[in-house]
Every structure is written in C-alpha cells, then in structure tokens.
Amino acid sequence: MPTLRYDVLGIGNAIVDVLARADDAFLAKQGMNKGGMALIDGPRAEAIYEAMGPAVEISGGSAANTIVGVASLGARGAFVGKVKDDEFGRTFAHDIRAAGVEFATPPASTGPATARCYIMVTPDGERTMNTFLGAAQDLHPNDIDADAIAAAHITYLEGYLWDPPHAKEAFLKAAKIAHGAGRRVALTLSDAFCVDRYRAEFLDLIRNGTVDIVFANERELHSLYETADFDTAVNAIRTDARLAAVTRSEKGCLVVTREQTDAVRAEPIEKIVDATGAGDLFAAGFLVGIARGLDQRNCARLGAIAAAEVIQHMGARPETSLKELANAAGFSL
Amino acid sequence: MPTLRYDVLGIGNAIVDVLARADDAFLAKQGMNKGGMALIDGPRAEAIYEAMGPAVEISGGSAANTIVGVASLGARGAFVGKVKDDEFGRTFAHDIRAAGVEFATPPASTGPATARCYIMVTPDGERTMNTFLGAAQDLHPNDIDADAIAAAHITYLEGYLWDPPHAKEAFLKAAKIAHGAGRRVALTLSDAFCVDRYRAEFLDLIRNGTVDIVFANERELHSLYETADFDTAVNAIRTDARLAAVTRSEKGCLVVTREQTDAVRAEPIEKIVDATGAGDLFAAGFLVGIARGLDQRNCARLGAIAAAEVIQHMGARPETSLKELANAAGFSL
C-alpha cells in the first residue's frame, strides 16, 4: 500500500461564496427554493447579484469546506477542484492553501470564470444557494492524480459533482483508484434537488460499493428513497449502504450500519447565524474520526462539534481552531 | 442654491478589504506597524497575501464605509472613487449601490487592478492595514461632478486621498465647488502616518478654511501637532479648526469648537471583534447629525452608536440597520 499522505482527499466544485442577508420575501420574489441549491447560468447570476444586498466574499464549495475543516481539526487534507486563473480563482486557491490544505489542481486559463455561489442568509440562519458553476464545469478525469488518491485514507466526493459534464468521470476514476489502493470512498448527497436529478445513479453508487460511506441530511434521504417517512428511509439506507451518517440539524444525527444505529445529539449552541457549511463540517469531523480509528459515536460527536462552530458565524469555513474545540471536548487530536 | 440631493457625498479611495486574523508575531515578522495603514506596491501585496491566513473579502475604503453608514442611518449618500472594471471593481460597485449609495464614477478600463487593503485583525480586535492603491491612483479632477457636489449638504474627504497623485486636485476642486454652493466640507485625517506624510498641507487646509469640519483620532491629532500632550493638541485644533471631532476609542470623543468642548462617552459594547471602520462609522453618524441640524453632543452620540455597531463584527460596514439602532436610542431619523 502506498504511503499515507492525507487523512482525507476531497473532490468537489471549487467555488467562492457571495453571501448576503435577505428576507423570505426576497426569496419568494426571486423564485428561490428556501434551503436549496439551484444551478444558475450567467445571466441569472447577474440578475441575482444585481438584486441582492451588500455581500461578503468567502471561499466555499462543499467538499472544499469539508477539507478545510479536516485541516482545522489537525488532520491532513488535500483538495481537487477547478478554478479559473482569475481574481476569484486566486482567492479560492489562497484561502484553501492558507488553511493548510494541499491544492494542486491547475487553474483553467480559458473558459468561464471561477464558480461562485450567491447565498441568501435569512434571519432564521437558513441559507439558500444559487450556483454559477463556471470553471468548475471543466474538472476532468486527467485532473485526478492517482498517486494522491492512493495516498489518502479516505477520498471524499460531493454529489454536486454530478452536475458538471466530466466531473462524474473524474469521480469514478478516483473511486476506482482509491479502492484499488485499499482505501475508502465517501460521498455526500449534497442537496435534495441534486438527489432528484441523479437518484438512480446515486443509488447505484451506494448499492454497487463504489461508495463506502454516505452522508445525507433528512431531506436528501427522503428524496433518495422518495418517501416522506423517516424510518422507512433509514431502513432503506441501512440495507443499501455499509455506513451512513444522517444529519438532522438540531436533532443531531443517526449513524447507521447493518448491525447498529447510533443516535448522537447535536452540540448545543446559542443561535444559528448562518447554516451554510453545517453538513460540510459535520462530514469533516466524522471523516477525521474514521481516519483516526474512532468508534462511530465519537466520529459523529466530532462532526457535531465542527458543525456547531460553523453555523455560529457567516461563511462555511471555521473561524477558530476545530482541533482546540475538539480537544477541549475530550478528544486528543 | 441648487436642490439638496444628498446629505453627505464622500470622496475616497475605492477599496476591497481582504481581512484575515493574525497574531502579533505575524505583524512583527512582516514588519507591520500595528494599528497603522501602510501603502504597499504590487510585489509586497503578493508577498503579504501569500503569507496571510484564509481571508474574507468585504468592500471597504474609509470614506466609502462612511457613506454606507450614512445610508444605513436613513440619510442620502453619494460616493466618488475609482475602481477598475475587474471582479473586485464590480464587487465594490455592487456592494456600495446595494447599500443604497449613489456611485457614478466610471471604472477604469486600463491600468492597475482595483485597490485592495490587506487587513490583519489581531485577537485584541485591532486592525493593521496594508493598502495596494491600484486603480484608486487614477482618481482625477474630471471625476468630480460639480452638480453632485453642489447638491450635497456636506462633502466629505479622506486624508488618504493625498496619496494618489491626482486625487488631491480632485479633493481641492470638490471643496471649492462645495463652498461656492454654500455647502460644507469635512475631512478625516485618516491615519497618523498619513498625517506624517502631509502634515503641512493638512494644517493649511484646516487653517485656510478649505475644510470646515475635521475628524481625528488621538494618534492623528498628536501627529498633526507633533506633541505627546493631548491637551496641547486639543487646544491647537481648537484654534485652527471651526469644528473638530476627536475620537478616543473606548474613552469616547471630544467635540471641539472655539466656544465649547463637549466630551461624549463611547457606547458600551461587550467585545471588540474588529476595529476596522470605527472611525469611518463615527464620522457617518456625526455627519448625519450635522446634516439634520442636531446639536454637537447628539452628533457625537450618533457617531458613537454607529461606531459601536461596526466594531462588534468583522468588516467595516454595518451589518444591521443603523437607523433602527439610532431610533431605538431615542433619535428620530
């Protein structure tokens, strides 16, 4: 087996978030599905930006946020994703490297601009996302470095990768390399509408063993199995997946295997400021736990600690050392 | 007298802030003067960005922040400043317009990139700034629209405008138009090092009546009169300026005229998160008070309320409605 260089390597859309506060009336007027992620084209991106309030730019991207969380927990992370060689692309690359993550994917020199996600944060802390994929469309199988994948304990993939045309090939290539090297593959279902677009393919990935660990929130799980009944959905994923973590916001999460189901509570917090990144950071904690050989309850606890930090401020990346928070809670990372 | 369209029109460097947390050791290693603003060239900007941690991009610029504060207080503001037609330039223009400020200065299509300020925020909440002026260098007298200046109750200028080569001509042109239209002109001294660079010129502006209202913090005032004694400096500005507001952080401020000196306390706050914009927002409140005919104590109180909001979060622009905060404190804006 090749030398282990990373605890988690993530592959995802490389995106800069453009965050603004908005009220429910704004979402309604703009025809946005509260809490969801919509793919938008250039003209729609312009129109949304024109209409939205003063914004803050913070690097984002679901799997990228997760890997930054991995690094903040003191573990070794790498990220693969495509930006353009433009100002936002340089911003993305700077921020992820400055967070201690290895990021070696070369930027595109032609084609559309670096991806951005226009995020409306409502007073209840919920985020509603509109993604212009831009350069992230151009992630290709040849951006996958076999040595890097083989050197990662876990390769983590976001379901959103099913949207760009060639990224799913990159995804499948990476999963094959990982398994060939005796490593594990994890997938987040990303978003209920994303599941709606690719339900059959996601179920195949889970059932045929391309994916070893699945992350889903309640809405995504309901969408995957087209059921409104939570227990039905949980029983279905128990049969299909080797290991699944189902996040339920303030209700905590369930860790589900064929043998065992553990419910782990959410970390108590004072106030949700911005839910952006909650699922991403839960995955960070959980995966670091797996990479360090913790039992599944403690993996989920680490996830809950990381998620609690990120929802208490604007933006989807941690502002404080997650390693220190985790150690204060009794872990020794 | 032309119709009044704006309470305050600001002229300043149009800048996007790149904010990151840093510790004192980082400042020392980088040779940065804590709490100050240093002008940097392109290579130094690259080197600082490379060395600094993950950042957040938020539109800034001293006078621009002030005018956004004016709009947040429910008053009418306009801003004049130069960006380039690039991603950061579009970000700046979007954010200031989305805040309700009129911004009509055409962007530069050639020349250096939009200005950015690399800001290190230390754990004590102090900010240390490194400004790459870029396109802001190209503000010209012909960017000054005489009708707009004449339509503003107060034209507000930042001392930082003395740094770009032609901006001071724009500044002087605007001041002349304002006075010709029977309006008032205000100036912030901006920064102690900036005062050091242009002491004689700033004193001239104040003494010869080009400027009616002066904003200074303690360090800037000490620098202006080259004295370590606060009372000596206050007595000097009393003689030189018609009206001066001297801000003293948590000690509140002094409002100084030839006839009268009023000390006004700072608003109590829980914790300083990021001092960026404290002076800018004090000026916003104070100037709105002047434009609305409040007495000088209440002008200072409005300034203190606006400053208190902005230092309790990252970034130099208000996140909540200053009008609501002011009205809750008994004003009727």
Interface residues (C-beta under 8 A of the other chain):
Chain A: A20 R21 Y49 E50 M52 G53 P54 A55 V56 E57 I58 S59 V68 D86 E87 F88 T91 H94 D95 I96 A98 A99 A113 G315 R317 E319
Chain B: A20 R21 Y49 E50 M52 G53 P54 A55 V56 E57 I58 S59 V68 D86 E87 F88 T91 H94 D95 I96 A98 A99 A113 G315 R317 E319
